[in-house]
Amino acid sequence: MARLTLNVDENVVARAKRHAACHGISVSALVERFLALLPESDVHPDEGLPPILARLRRELRGVAVTPSTYRSYLKRKYR
């Protein structure tokens, strides 16, 4: 078994400990279960999307998408 050191906010740790205790498991088991949900392959999230959707996702990454931000994006794109 491998060891892993994490830096986690103390409030999150407290919640994790309470949750784990309520379910009769350790925090390590809780983290392991969560990490086991990650996909086996390192497939990029845009892989398999139509090119236009992949480009839109890349251009809007990190932007709080609201109707007004989307309209601004379209105005810039179609000038």
Secondary structure, DSSP 4 states (H G I P E B T S, - for coil): ---------HHHHHHHHHHHHHTT--HHHHHHHHHHTS-SS---TTTTS-HHHHHHHHHHTTS---HHHHHHHHHHHT-
